[in-house]
Amino acid sequence: MVVPVISHKTVKKHQKLDVKVASTAAVILKTIRNAHLKQVRKEEKTATVVAVKTPDLM
């Protein structure tokens, strides 16, 4: 039985790709999280403004 040998160059190339993919995923998750937080803050501001304008609802 012949075992295929993977060259060191190929291993390094795949390691670099793995790091790049992980980095890209982290950036995407961070962007999504920040967009969600901005939306939540905007909704909180809107709710506060509505509550201040209509104090009888509190």
N, C-alpha and C positions, 0 to 999 in steps of 0.2 A: 504494500500500500504506500502510495506516494503522498506525502503531506505537503501542501502548497506553502511556500514561504512568502510571507508578506514583507516587502522591503521596508526599511526604516523610513524612507522618504514618503511612502504611502501612508504609514502610520502617522507621521507628523502632519501630513496634509489633512487627514481625517480629524486629528485632534484640533487643528486650527479651525476646521469647519464647525466642529462641535462647539467651540468657544464662541464663534461668530453667531451661530444659531441661538445659543443661550443668551448672548448679549442682545440680540435683536428681540427676542421674546421678552426680556426684561424691560426694554424700552417701550415696547407695545403695551405691556401691562401697566407701566408707570403712566403712560399717556391716557389709557382708559380710566385708571383710577383718578387722575387729576381732572379729567373731563367730568367724571361723576361727581367729584367733590365740588367743582364749580357749579354744577347744576343744583346740588343740594343747597349750597350757600345762597344761590340766586332765589331758590324757593323759600328759604328761611327769611331772606330780606323782604320778599313779597308778602309773606305771612305777617311779618312784623309791621310792615307799612299798613296793611289792611287792619290789623288789630289796633294800631294807633289811631287810624282814621275813624274807626267805629268802636269806641271804648265800651259801649253797652253790650258787646258780644263777649267781653272778658268775664 
